[in-house]
Amino acid sequence: MNHLKSYLLLFVGIFFFSNSFAQKNKSRDQLQIFYYGWYGNQTTDGSLQHWNHEIIPHWSNPKWNNLGHYKGGDDIGANFYPALGNYSSNDSKIIEEHMKMMKEAGVGVVVISWLGKDSFTDKSVMKYLDMADRFNLKIAFHIEPFYKTIKELKDQLSYLVKTYSRHHAFYKKDGKPLYYVYDSYKIPAEEWMKLLSKDGAMSVRNSDLDALYIGLWVEKNDNVFFEKSGFDGFYTYFASEGFVFGSTTSNWDYLSGFAKDHHLIFIPCVGPGYSDTRIRPWNEANFKNRDNGRYYKNMFDAAAKVNPDFIGITSFNEWHEGTQIEPAIPKKSGGFTYEDYGKDPWFYIKETKRLTDQFLKEK
């Protein structure tokens, strides 16, 4: 009987130790949301930025050329209308409100779009860092393709690291920053190797610029790129299921396996839907209905199934592509009726919290 009691006590101890250990390994930092700080208005910035987005021409069909841009106000370049109106990304009150929303959504890292030194998106980075810190959030960087060469990018990264990396809210994984590099395929793998391999002519490895560099996987044959480029991993970004190979959830088993085989980080990205026909009226084929949250749940489930180290959420406020979870309200402008979330403008903040909680519970 004493032996049985000892075994039971040992089993209970192991059970609680295992759960305690697993609990410590769970982290909101695994849930990272893409954020856009490129919006401006007259009051804060002296001019509208992005709300008056142009209607983008088609790459080959001249029918869609020269259609102009939106006026802003009630008539914006988006299929949904923000509850906060034509806000400025440089307004401290807006930044605070957004950080509060993202905290309530259950994410741990805010991945801000960055177009380099002195760009509009660089103006308020310190405000974002300070405000993120208040809400116990971290800031990572989504490097947009504003640079023409590897050398130019390296110079820009030097500025970024010197200016921001000492801030407590600057996200680091095991002591290294994590950079998402959008449209990484636009520069050849051989050029990236100069920057990302240990022996490269401009190598960042074992220097202040060393980091986890995450490239964008788009098409199936991008495996060749990631075998040769020196990236530490890859992400899929797009919220439109089936748009490209990378954003097709049925391919995520393959991408996860490739990452494991090559000791890379795979970050599947999920979104609540996709709707961009206000700025790309020719792109109806990629519209994805939100289906009252079911589309979002299905993408999240597919991501969780491959047990990734991170999940990227596209997006908090990319209004032009209709991937945002930021609160939206019903509205009409002229003959146009904006899409909305139904009765609750906060539906996708709450749904993100539910899905992130579920992911961490299953981990």
C-alpha positions in Angstrom: 0.0 0.0 0.0 2.9 2.4 0.9 4.5 1.6 -2.5 1.2 2.4 -4.3 1.0 5.7 -2.4 4.6 6.5 -3.3 3.9 5.8 -7.0 0.7 7.9 -6.9 2.6 10.8 -5.3 5.4 10.5 -7.9 2.9 10.5 -10.7 1.1 13.6 -9.4 4.4 15.3 -9.0 5.5 14.5 -12.6 2.1 15.6 -13.9 2.2 19.0 -12.2 5.9 19.5 -13.0 5.1 18.8 -16.7 2.2 21.1 -16.8 4.2 23.8 -15.0 7.1 23.4 -17.5 4.7 23.5 -20.5 3.0 26.6 -19.0 6.3 28.4 -18.8 7.0 27.6 -22.5 3.7 29.2 -23.6 4.1 32.8 -24.6 2.0 35.5 -26.2 5.2 36.5 -28.1 4.4 33.5 -30.4 1.4 35.5 -31.7 2.6 38.4 -33.8 0.3 40.9 -35.6 1.1 43.0 -38.6 0.5 46.7 -38.0 0.5 49.7 -40.3 1.6 53.1 -39.1 1.2 54.9 -42.4 -2.1 56.8 -41.9 -2.2 60.5 -41.6 -4.8 63.3 -41.3 -4.8 67.1 -41.6 -5.0 67.8 -37.8 -2.0 65.8 -36.8 0.1 65.6 -40.0 -1.0 68.5 -42.2 -2.3 66.2 -44.9 -4.2 62.9 -45.5 -2.0 59.8 -45.8 -3.4 56.5 -47.2 -7.1 57.2 -46.5 -7.1 59.0 -49.9 -5.5 55.9 -51.6 -5.2 55.8 -55.3 -7.1 53.2 -57.4 -4.2 51.0 -58.5 -3.9 50.4 -62.3 -3.9 46.8 -63.6 -0.5 45.6 -64.8 -1.8 44.8 -68.3 -5.4 45.9 -68.8 -5.6 49.7 -69.6 -9.3 49.7 -68.7 -8.2 50.3 -65.1 -5.7 53.1 -65.7 -6.1 56.7 -64.5 -9.0 56.2 -62.2 -7.7 58.7 -59.6 -7.8 58.4 -55.9 -10.3 58.6 -53.0 -11.0 61.9 -51.3 -10.8 60.7 -47.7 -13.3 61.6 -45.0 -16.4 59.4 -45.7 -14.9 58.2 -49.0 -11.7 56.2 -48.3 -9.6 53.6 -50.1 -11.0 50.6 -48.2 -13.9 48.2 -48.3 -14.5 48.7 -44.5 -14.7 51.9 -42.5 -12.8 52.3 -39.2 -14.6 53.0 -36.0 -11.9 55.6 -35.2 -12.4 57.4 -38.6 -9.5 59.0 -40.6 -7.0 58.7 -37.7 -3.4 59.6 -37.7 -0.8 56.9 -36.9 1.2 59.7 -35.2 -1.5 60.6 -32.7 -0.5 59.4 -29.2 -4.1 58.8 -28.2 -4.7 56.6 -31.3 -1.4 54.7 -30.6 -2.5 54.1 -27.0 -6.0 52.9 -28.1 -4.5 50.6 -30.7 -2.0 49.0 -28.2 -4.9 48.5 -25.8 -6.9 46.8 -28.5 -4.0 44.5 -29.5 -3.4 43.6 -25.9 -7.0 42.7 -25.5 -6.8 40.6 -28.7 -4.2 38.4 -27.0 -1.1 39.0 -29.1 2.3 39.6 -27.8 4.3 41.2 -30.6 3.2 44.1 -32.8 5.1 43.9 -36.2 5.2 47.5 -37.5 5.6 48.2 -41.2 8.9 50.1 -41.7 10.1 52.0 -44.8 13.4 53.2 -43.5 15.0 56.3 -41.9 13.0 59.5 -42.3 10.0 57.8 -43.8 6.5 58.5 -42.6 6.5 55.1 -40.8 9.7 56.0 -38.9 8.3 59.2 -37.4 6.6 57.6 -34.4 8.5 54.4 -33.8 9.7 55.6 -30.4 6.1 56.4 -29.5 5.1 52.8 -30.5 7.9 51.4 -28.4 7.0 53.4 -25.3 3.3 52.7 -25.6 3.9 49.0 -26.3 6.0 48.8 -23.1 3.0 50.2 -21.1 0.9 47.3 -22.2 3.6 44.7 -21.9 3.8 44.2 -25.7 6.9 44.0 -27.9 7.6 45.7 -31.2 9.2 43.9 -34.2 9.8 45.3 -37.7 8.3 44.4 -41.1 10.9 45.6 -43.5 9.2 46.9 -46.7 11.1 46.7 -50.0 12.1 50.4 -50.0 15.8 49.6 -50.6 17.5 48.8 -53.9 20.6 47.0 -52.8 21.8 44.8 -49.9 24.3 47.5 -49.0 21.5 50.1 -48.7 19.5 47.7 -46.5 22.5 47.1 -44.2 23.0 50.8 -43.8 19.3 51.2 -42.9 19.4 48.3 -40.4 22.4 50.0 -38.8 20.3 53.1 -38.2 17.4 50.9 -36.9 19.6 49.0 -34.4 21.4 52.1 -33.2 18.2 54.1 -32.7 15.8 51.6 -31.2 17.3 48.2 -30.2 18.1 49.2 -26.6 14.5 49.9 -25.9 12.9 47.4 -23.5 10.0 46.9 -25.9 12.2 46.1 -28.9 11.4 42.4 -29.6 14.2 39.8 -29.4 14.0 36.1 -29.6 16.9 34.4 -27.7 18.7 37.8 -27.7 18.3 38.4 -31.4 15.8 40.8 -33.2 13.4 39.2 -35.6 12.9 41.0 -38.9 10.2 40.1 -41.4 11.5 41.0 -44.9 8.7 41.6 -47.3 9.1 40.8 -51.1 12.6 39.3 -50.2 12.5 37.4 -53.6 13.1 40.7 -55.4 16.8 40.5 -54.6 18.6 37.3 -55.8 19.6 34.6 -53.3 23.2 35.1 -54.1 23.0 38.8 -53.0 21.3 37.8 -49.8 24.1 35.3 -49.1 26.6 38.3 -49.0 24.6 39.6 -46.1 23.2 36.5 -44.3 26.0 33.9 -44.5 28.8 33.9 -42.0 31.4 34.2 -44.7 29.5 36.8 -46.8 31.3 39.9 -48.1 28.9 42.1 -46.0 27.9 39.6 -43.4 25.7 40.6 -40.4 26.5 37.4 -38.6 28.2 37.8 -35.2 27.7 41.5 -35.4 25.3 44.1 -33.9 23.1 43.5 -37.0 22.8 39.8 -36.5 19.1 38.8 -36.2 16.5 36.2 -37.2 15.8 37.2 -40.8 12.5 35.9 -42.1 11.9 36.0 -45.8 8.6 35.8 -47.7 7.6 32.5 -49.2 5.3 33.0 -52.2 5.6 30.3 -54.9 6.3 26.6 -54.7 9.8 26.9 -56.2 10.8 29.4 -53.5 12.4 26.3 -51.8 15.4 27.0 -54.0 15.7 30.6 -52.8 15.6 29.6 -49.1 18.1 26.8 -49.6 20.6 29.4 -51.0 19.8 32.8 -49.5 20.8 32.4 -45.8 17.5 33.4 -44.3 16.7 32.1 -40.9 13.1 31.3 -41.8 10.1 32.3 -43.9 6.5 33.6 -43.5 3.5 33.5 -45.8 1.9 36.9 -45.0 -1.1 36.9 -47.3 -4.6 36.5 -45.8 -6.1 35.3 -49.0 -6.4 31.5 -49.0 -5.2 30.0 -52.3 -3.8 33.4 -53.6 -0.3 32.0 -53.9 1.4 28.7 -52.9 2.5 30.1 -49.5 -0.9 31.3 -48.5 -2.6 28.0 -49.4 -3.2 26.3 -46.1 -3.1 22.8 -47.6 0.6 23.5 -48.4 1.5 24.3 -44.8 2.5 20.6 -44.0 5.0 20.8 -46.8 6.3 24.2 -45.7 6.6 23.0 -42.1 8.5 19.9 -43.1 10.8 21.9 -45.3 11.5 24.2 -42.4 12.3 21.4 -40.1 14.6 19.6 -42.6 16.5 22.8 -43.2 16.6 24.1 -39.6 14.5 27.1 -40.5 11.6 29.0 -38.8 8.2 28.7 -40.5 5.6 31.3 -39.6 2.2 30.6 -41.2 0.1 33.8 -41.4 -3.7 33.9 -40.9 -6.3 36.6 -41.5 -10.0 37.2 -41.0 -10.7 37.7 -44.8 -9.6 39.6 -47.8 -11.4 42.5 -49.6 -9.5 45.1 -51.6 -11.7 46.0 -54.6 -11.9 49.7 -53.6 -8.2 50.1 -54.5 -7.9 47.1 -56.9 -11.3 46.9 -58.6 -9.9 44.2 -61.0 -9.0 41.8 -58.1 -12.4 40.3 -57.3 -11.0 36.8 -57.7 -9.0 37.1 -54.5 -11.9 38.3 -52.3 -12.4 36.1 -49.3 -15.7 36.4 -47.3 -15.2 36.6 -43.6 -18.2 34.3 -43.1 -18.9 35.6 -39.6 -15.5 34.6 -38.3 -15.4 31.1 -39.8 -12.8 31.9 -42.4 -10.5 33.3 -39.7 -11.1 30.2 -37.5 -10.3 27.8 -40.4 -7.0 29.6 -41.1 -6.0 29.7 -37.5 -6.8 26.0 -37.1 -4.7 25.2 -40.1 -1.8 27.1 -38.7 -2.1 25.5 -35.2 -2.2 22.1 -36.8 1.5 22.4 -38.0 2.5 23.4 -34.4 4.6 26.4 -35.5 6.9 28.5 -33.2 5.0 31.6 -34.3 1.7 32.6 -36.0 1.5 35.8 -37.9 -1.8 37.6 -38.0 -2.6 39.7 -41.1 -3.5 42.2 -39.9 -4.5 44.7 -37.3 -5.1 47.6 -39.6 -4.3 47.0 -43.3 -7.6 48.7 -44.3 -6.8 48.8 -48.0 -6.8 45.0 -48.3 -9.6 44.4 -45.9 -7.6 42.1 -43.6 -7.9 44.2 -40.5 -9.3 43.1 -37.1 -9.5 46.8 -35.9 -13.1 47.7 -35.1 -15.1 48.7 -38.2 -18.6 50.3 -38.3 -21.5 50.2 -40.9 -21.4 53.2 -43.2 -22.6 54.5 -46.6 -20.8 57.0 -48.8 -22.7 58.2 -51.9 -23.7 55.0 -53.7 -21.2 52.8 -51.8 -22.0 50.7 -48.7 -19.0 49.6 -46.7 -18.7 46.1 -45.4 -18.9 45.6 -41.6 -18.7 43.0 -38.9 -22.4 42.7 -38.1 -23.7 43.9 -34.7 -20.4 44.1 -32.9 -17.5 46.4 -34.2 -15.2 44.6 -31.8 -16.1 41.1 -33.0 -12.6 40.4 -34.5 -10.7 41.7 -31.5 -12.7 39.3 -29.3 -12.4 36.5 -31.8 -8.6 36.9 -32.0 -8.5 36.6 -28.2 -10.5 33.4 -28.4 -8.3 31.9 -31.1 -5.0 33.0 -29.5 -6.1 31.5 -26.2 -7.0 28.3 -27.9 -3.7 28.1 -29.7 -1.7 28.6 -26.5 -3.9 26.1 -24.7 -3.2 23.4 -27.3 0.5 24.1 -27.5 
